[in-house]
């Protein structure tokens, strides 16, 4: 089970609201999936948005 979160680069606070084309998804080893994420500039509060990916059997990964 993979979970996505939009976070602020420096503070690591969640950016809410954030819209995802999919979230809480299943991926098998080696499988890929493209997910569209939308956040408003004002909700990022001047910080660069990042996507934090967490999985049941993996550590967290940050996409910039």
Protein Blocks (a to p, Z undefined) as FASTA:
>chain_A
ZZdddddfklopacdddddfbeciaddehiacdddddddfklnnopacddddddfkbccd
ddZZ
